[in-house]
Amino acid sequence: MDNHITIEVDDKFIYNLYKASSTLWYFDQLIAGGFTGYNSIKFKDKNDVFVWLENIEIEGKYYKGVLAETGQPEIVLRKESVDWLLIDNQRLIGGYTIRHYYNMLSEDERVNFEIYCGYRIDHGNDFFRPDRSTPEGAIITLENFYNENNMEGILSCKDFYLEAENVMQEHNMDWDSEIHSKVVSVLRVSLLEDLENKGFPNFETIERVFNLIERRKDQELIEETLYYPDGFITVNKFWVGLTKDNGWKVLNLVE
């Protein structure tokens, strides 16, 4: 693994580091389950240089492995990891700092970089924990409830009060509590009727890639790109809101 490439630190890079941190649980789960393919984590060594540690074993709060450049054994605190990667069927999973660099390259440079690395770099697949601790996880949680046709679960992932506020704001409507209550009711009924008429969507075989589009007070606009097995791709943008006691909730879809 080449540790000497130059990476532009911008908002996209910061978000990629966030994605690496938020999906590390998935790496840990596969390693603990006996994953036998190539695997590695990235950390900053004592010389303040970011390096890769390969062939990971998990020992309590530590990662144990060998340094990619020297082959020397090393033990690192798990909390010091800033990125992770797996190679599955010659395909890169994770590797968010590598992807960031790859996306900065021209088409020809990308081909050469893949040849150099020896694996395929495609859209990837973001394995956020399926809970409401992150905006992306809230979206996955909602989609899992769709898979189960679980109406109670679906409604638990929504906050129609906040969503109604967004709708009123987008339509430049002055605040009025009575109108707000009506919008809340309309949004809830519309969702129920839509599911009754069209059925529950299914997300069981898709791959997801998330991007942060905008951030405002206690809300984030998240873009989710869905990749289907037949090659079909859809892109949706959701406002996701942080509630006081129930984590992140999925709000309105942005056209």
C-alpha positions in Angstrom: 0.0 0.0 0.0 1.5 3.3 -1.1 1.7 5.7 1.9 3.2 8.6 0.0 0.4 9.9 -2.1 -0.9 13.4 -1.6 -4.5 13.7 -0.6 -6.5 16.9 -0.7 -8.1 17.6 2.6 -11.5 19.1 2.0 -15.1 18.6 3.1 -15.4 15.4 1.0 -12.3 14.0 2.6 -13.6 14.8 6.1 -16.9 13.1 5.3 -14.9 10.1 4.0 -13.1 9.8 7.3 -16.4 10.0 9.0 -17.7 7.2 6.8 -14.6 5.1 7.6 -15.1 5.6 11.3 -18.8 4.9 11.2 -18.4 1.7 9.2 -15.5 0.2 11.1 -17.9 -2.0 13.1 -18.5 -3.9 9.8 -14.8 -4.5 9.4 -14.5 -5.7 13.0 -17.5 -8.0 12.5 -15.9 -9.7 9.4 -12.5 -10.1 11.0 -14.0 -11.6 14.2 -16.0 -13.9 11.9 -12.8 -15.3 10.3 -12.6 -13.2 7.0 -9.6 -14.7 5.1 -9.1 -12.2 2.3 -6.7 -9.3 2.4 -7.5 -6.8 5.2 -5.9 -3.7 6.6 -6.4 -0.7 8.8 -4.8 2.7 8.6 -3.3 4.6 11.5 -0.7 7.3 12.3 2.6 5.9 13.5 5.0 7.5 16.0 6.5 9.6 13.2 3.1 11.1 12.4 2.9 9.2 9.1 -0.2 7.4 8.1 0.6 3.7 7.5 -1.4 0.5 6.8 -1.4 -2.5 9.1 -2.2 -5.8 7.4 -3.5 -9.3 8.3 -5.5 -8.0 11.3 -6.3 -9.8 14.4 -8.5 -8.3 17.1 -7.3 -8.6 20.7 -9.6 -6.7 23.0 -9.1 -3.0 22.4 -6.1 -3.6 20.1 -5.5 -4.5 16.4 -2.6 -6.8 15.9 -0.9 -7.2 12.5 2.1 -6.5 10.3 3.1 -3.1 8.7 2.5 -3.1 5.0 5.8 -1.5 4.1 8.2 -3.3 6.4 6.4 -6.5 7.4 7.2 -5.7 11.0 4.6 -6.8 13.6 2.7 -4.0 15.3 -0.1 -3.6 17.9 -2.4 -0.5 17.6 -5.3 0.7 19.7 -8.4 0.2 17.7 -9.6 3.7 18.4 -6.5 5.0 16.5 -7.7 3.5 13.2 -8.7 6.2 10.6 -9.6 3.9 7.7 -10.0 0.2 6.9 -10.2 -1.9 3.8 -11.0 -5.4 2.7 -10.4 -7.0 -0.7 -13.3 -9.3 -1.6 -13.3 -11.0 -5.0 -10.6 -8.5 -6.2 -12.9 -5.6 -5.2 -12.1 -2.9 -2.7 -14.5 -2.6 0.2 -14.0 0.3 2.6 -10.7 2.1 1.9 -12.3 5.6 2.0 -9.0 7.5 1.9 -8.0 5.5 -1.1 -11.3 6.2 -2.8 -10.9 9.9 -2.1 -7.5 9.9 -3.9 -8.8 7.7 -6.7 -11.7 10.2 -7.4 -9.2 13.0 -7.8 -7.5 11.2 -10.7 -8.2 11.4 -14.4 -9.8 8.4 -16.2 -6.4 7.2 -17.5 -4.8 7.7 -14.1 -7.6 5.7 -12.4 -6.9 2.7 -14.7 -3.2 2.8 -13.9 -3.9 3.2 -10.2 -6.2 0.1 -10.2 -3.5 -1.9 -12.1 -0.9 -0.7 -9.5 -3.2 -1.7 -6.6 -4.2 -5.0 -8.1 -7.9 -4.7 -7.3 -11.1 -3.1 -8.6 -12.2 0.3 -7.3 -15.9 0.8 -8.0 -18.7 2.7 -6.3 -18.3 0.7 -3.1 -20.9 -0.1 -0.4 -21.4 1.9 2.8 -22.1 -0.4 5.8 -23.3 2.1 8.4 -24.7 0.5 11.5 -28.5 0.0 10.9 -29.7 2.2 13.8 -30.6 5.8 14.4 -27.2 6.9 15.8 -26.2 8.4 12.4 -28.3 10.0 9.6 -27.2 7.3 7.2 -28.0 4.6 9.7 -31.5 6.0 10.1 -32.1 5.7 6.3 -30.8 2.1 6.3 -33.0 1.3 9.4 -36.1 2.7 7.6 -35.3 0.6 4.5 -34.9 -2.5 6.6 -38.3 -2.0 8.0 -39.6 -1.6 4.4 -38.1 -5.0 3.6 -40.0 -6.5 6.6 -43.3 -4.7 5.7 -43.1 -3.4 9.3 -45.4 -0.4 9.4 -44.7 0.3 13.1 -41.0 0.3 12.5 -41.4 2.5 9.5 -43.3 5.1 11.5 -40.7 4.9 14.2 -38.1 6.2 11.8 -40.2 9.2 10.7 -40.8 12.6 12.4 -43.7 14.2 10.7 -43.6 17.3 12.9 -40.1 18.2 11.7 -40.9 17.1 8.2 -43.9 19.5 8.2 -41.7 22.3 9.3 -39.4 21.6 6.4 -42.3 21.5 3.9 -43.6 24.8 5.1 -40.2 26.4 4.9 -39.6 25.1 1.4 -42.9 26.6 0.3 -42.2 29.9 2.0 -45.2 29.5 4.3 -45.5 31.7 7.4 -45.7 29.8 10.6 -49.2 28.8 11.7 -49.7 26.1 14.2 -53.0 25.1 12.7 -51.6 24.8 9.2 -48.6 22.9 10.6 -50.9 20.3 12.3 -52.7 19.8 9.0 -49.4 19.3 7.1 -48.3 16.8 9.7 -51.6 14.8 9.2 -51.3 15.0 5.4 -47.7 13.7 5.4 -48.6 10.8 7.6 -51.7 9.8 5.6 -49.9 10.3 2.3 -47.2 7.8 3.4 -49.7 5.2 4.5 -51.8 5.6 1.3 -48.7 5.4 -0.9 -47.6 2.1 0.8 -51.2 0.7 0.5 -51.4 1.6 -3.2 -47.9 0.8 -4.3 -46.8 -1.8 -1.8 -43.6 -1.8 0.3 -40.3 -1.1 -1.6 -37.6 -3.7 -1.1 -33.9 -2.9 -0.5 -32.6 -6.4 0.3 -30.2 -6.9 -2.7 -29.0 -3.3 -3.2 -25.7 -1.6 -2.4 -25.6 1.9 -1.0 -23.3 4.9 -1.2 -24.0 8.0 0.9 -22.9 11.6 0.4 -23.4 14.7 2.6 -25.0 17.5 0.5 -25.8 20.1 3.1 -25.9 20.6 6.9 -28.0 22.9 9.0 -29.1 23.0 12.6 -29.8 19.4 13.7 -30.5 18.4 10.1 -28.4 16.9 7.3 -29.3 16.5 3.6 -28.1 13.1 2.7 -27.8 11.7 -0.8 -28.2 8.0 -1.1 -27.2 6.2 -4.4 -28.7 2.8 -4.7 -27.1 0.2 -7.0 -29.3 -2.8 -8.0 -28.0 -6.2 -9.1 -29.3 -5.6 -12.7 -27.2 -2.4 -13.0 -30.1 0.0 -12.3 -29.2 3.0 -10.3 -31.4 5.4 -8.3 -30.4 8.6 -6.4 -32.5 10.0 -3.6 -31.9 13.0 -1.3 -33.4 13.1 2.2 -33.4 15.6 5.0 -32.6 13.7 8.2 -33.3 15.3 11.5 -31.7 14.8 15.0 -34.4 14.5 17.6 -34.0 15.2 21.3 -34.5 11.7 22.6 -34.9 9.3 19.6 -31.8 9.8 17.5 -32.0 10.6 13.8 -35.3 10.5 11.9 -35.8 10.4 8.1 -37.7 13.5 7.0 -38.7 14.8 3.5 -37.5 13.6 0.2 -35.9 16.4 -1.9 -36.7 16.4 -5.6 
